[in-house]
Amino acid sequence: MDEISAQNGFPEPDHHNETILRAFYKYGTKRLFKKNEFIFQENDPPAAACYVEKGLIKISQSSQEGQGITLFLRYPGEVFGNAELLANVSRRRYAKCLTDSEILTFEARQFLALAKEDPAFSYSLAIITARRLLQTQNMVETLISRPVAWRLGWFLIQMGKREEGIAEVQLQLSHEEISYVIGCSRQTVTELLNKWREKALIAYDKKKIVILDPSRFLFNL
């Protein structure tokens, strides 16, 4: 990644991702994390790069008020925690599991050695990093230029899993956490979801949103 990527929240498989995955399976260690468990915290040394095999991870940072601001989500098939490792700086954000998760951790010293010695690995890492930068730029543009309703709808579409003409979103972030990601108030998120449910654009309960016509959803907001 592939920020909150593609249409279904998961990165498209390709040979660059496969190259990275092979390295993680060869040199990494599988670790199991429980829901709400931290993988690393702010100011930790960058001890390892991480690959999400199963689960959902939020990357957040603390605000001046002490609240956690969610910046990114990491899905299965995505690498995270490698930027500080390559730059040799302490963690700027924390990584926390939104679900029970399986993570491959690639120890820093060995990761850096492979990046220096294996051209295929370092090139694939560069390609994935470039994609992430471009997707981050797109996300920033969306957050700046679009109204709140469109930003929330876009965010849900990105998180949704499409099947049989609907998009199903397992809602693993609170309304407050979503508000931090898209730049609005918690109350606005709640009001928009209720409004869309009343207009029959979505079916919505506490932990799941079903977008009933995802191909036209953003045009109807």
C-alpha positions in Angstrom: 0.0 0.0 0.0 -1.6 1.4 -0.5 -3.3 3.7 1.9 -6.9 2.6 2.2 -6.6 1.0 -1.1 -8.4 0.0 -4.3 -12.1 -0.5 -4.2 -12.4 -3.2 -1.6 -9.8 -2.0 1.0 -7.1 -4.5 -0.1 -4.1 -3.9 -2.3 -3.9 -5.4 -5.8 -1.6 -8.4 -5.8 1.4 -8.1 -8.1 5.0 -9.3 -8.3 6.3 -6.4 -6.2 4.0 -7.4 -3.3 4.9 -11.0 -3.9 8.7 -10.2 -3.6 8.1 -8.4 -0.3 5.9 -11.2 1.0 8.4 -13.9 0.1 11.1 -12.0 2.1 8.8 -11.6 5.1 7.9 -15.4 5.1 11.6 -16.3 4.7 13.1 -14.0 7.4 10.1 -12.8 9.4 8.5 -14.1 12.6 4.8 -14.6 12.9 3.2 -12.9 16.0 -0.3 -13.0 17.2 -1.9 -9.9 18.6 -5.2 -9.5 20.4 -7.8 -6.8 19.5 -6.7 -3.4 21.0 -3.1 -4.6 21.6 -0.3 -2.3 20.5 2.2 -3.5 18.0 4.4 -0.6 18.7 4.0 2.8 20.4 5.2 6.3 19.8 8.9 6.9 20.5 9.7 3.2 20.4 12.9 2.3 18.5 12.1 0.9 15.0 12.9 -2.7 15.9 11.1 -4.3 13.0 9.1 -3.9 9.8 5.6 -5.5 9.9 3.4 -7.3 7.4 -0.3 -7.8 8.0 -1.2 -11.4 7.3 -4.6 -11.3 9.0 -6.5 -8.5 10.8 -6.8 -4.8 10.7 -4.3 -2.3 12.1 -4.8 1.4 12.7 -1.8 3.8 12.6 -2.5 6.7 14.9 -0.7 9.5 16.7 -1.6 11.3 20.0 -3.0 14.8 19.8 -2.1 17.6 22.2 -5.3 16.8 24.0 -4.1 13.2 24.5 -6.6 11.6 22.1 -5.5 9.2 19.4 -5.9 10.5 15.8 -6.2 7.7 13.3 -4.2 8.5 10.2 -4.1 5.2 8.2 -5.5 1.7 8.2 -3.4 -1.3 7.3 -5.1 -4.3 5.8 -3.9 -7.9 5.0 -1.2 -7.8 2.4 0.2 -4.4 3.5 3.6 -3.5 5.0 3.9 -0.9 7.7 6.6 0.3 10.2 9.3 0.3 7.6 9.7 4.1 7.1 11.2 4.9 10.5 13.3 1.8 10.2 14.8 3.0 6.9 15.2 6.5 8.2 16.6 5.3 11.5 14.3 7.4 13.6 12.0 6.6 16.6 8.4 5.7 16.0 6.3 8.8 15.2 3.0 7.0 15.5 1.6 4.0 17.2 0.1 0.8 15.7 -2.9 -0.8 17.4 -5.0 -3.8 16.4 -8.6 -3.2 15.6 -9.2 -7.0 15.5 -7.3 -10.1 16.5 -4.3 -10.0 14.1 -1.5 -12.1 12.7 1.6 -10.0 11.9 4.9 -11.0 10.3 7.7 -9.0 11.9 11.0 -8.6 10.0 13.9 -7.7 12.4 15.4 -4.3 11.6 19.0 -5.3 11.1 18.2 -8.2 8.7 15.6 -6.0 6.9 18.2 -3.3 6.2 20.8 -5.8 5.1 18.4 -7.3 2.6 17.4 -3.9 1.3 21.1 -3.1 0.7 22.1 -6.5 -0.8 19.0 -7.7 -2.8 18.2 -5.4 -5.8 14.8 -7.1 -6.4 13.7 -6.6 -2.8 14.9 -3.0 -2.6 13.3 -2.1 -6.0 9.9 -3.7 -4.9 10.2 -1.8 -1.6 10.7 1.5 -3.6 7.8 0.8 -5.9 5.4 0.1 -3.0 6.7 3.2 -1.1 6.1 5.3 -4.2 2.5 4.0 -4.6 1.8 4.8 -1.0 3.1 8.3 -1.4 0.8 8.8 -4.5 -2.2 7.4 -2.7 -1.5 9.6 0.3 -1.4 12.6 -2.0 -4.8 11.5 -3.5 -6.2 11.1 0.0 -5.0 14.6 1.1 -6.5 16.1 -2.1 -9.8 14.4 -1.3 -9.9 15.6 2.3 -9.1 19.2 1.2 -11.3 19.6 -1.8 -14.4 17.6 -1.1 -17.4 18.3 1.2 -17.7 16.3 4.4 -20.6 14.1 3.1 -18.5 13.1 0.0 -15.4 12.4 2.2 -17.4 10.1 4.5 -19.0 8.3 1.5 -15.6 7.9 -0.2 -14.1 6.5 3.0 -16.8 3.9 3.4 -16.5 2.9 -0.3 -12.8 2.3 0.2 -13.4 0.2 3.3 -16.3 -1.8 1.7 -16.1 -5.3 0.3 -18.1 -5.5 -2.9 -20.3 -8.5 -3.7 -23.5 -9.0 -5.7 -24.2 -5.3 -6.2 -23.6 -4.1 -2.7 -20.6 -3.0 -0.6 -20.4 -4.3 3.0 -18.4 -2.4 5.5 -17.5 -4.0 8.8 -17.4 -0.9 11.0 -14.3 -1.4 13.1 -13.7 2.3 13.9 -15.9 4.4 16.2 -17.6 7.4 14.8 -15.1 9.5 16.6 -12.1 7.7 14.9 -13.8 8.1 11.5 -14.2 11.8 12.2 -10.4 12.1 12.8 -9.6 10.4 9.5 -12.0 12.5 7.3 -11.6 15.8 9.2 -15.0 16.5 10.8 -16.9 16.1 14.1 -18.2 12.9 15.5 -21.7 14.3 15.5 -21.5 15.0 11.8 -20.5 11.3 11.1 -23.5 10.1 13.1 -25.9 12.5 11.5 -24.8 11.6 8.0 -25.1 7.9 8.6 -28.6 8.3 10.0 -29.6 10.6 7.1 -28.4 8.0 4.5 -30.2 5.2 6.3 -33.4 7.2 6.2 -32.9 7.9 2.5 -32.3 4.1 1.9 -28.8 4.6 0.6 -27.4 2.3 3.3 -28.5 -0.3 5.7 -26.8 0.4 9.0 -26.5 -1.1 12.4 -23.9 -0.6 15.1 -21.1 -2.7 13.5 -22.0 -3.0 9.8 -22.9 -0.7 7.0 -24.3 -2.1 3.7 -24.0 0.4 0.8 -27.0 -0.6 -1.4 -25.8 0.8 -4.8 -22.0 1.4 -4.5 -21.6 2.3 -8.2 -23.9 5.3 -7.7 -23.5 6.0 -4.0 -21.3 9.0 -4.2 -23.5 10.6 -6.9 -26.5 10.4 -4.5 -24.9 12.2 -1.6 
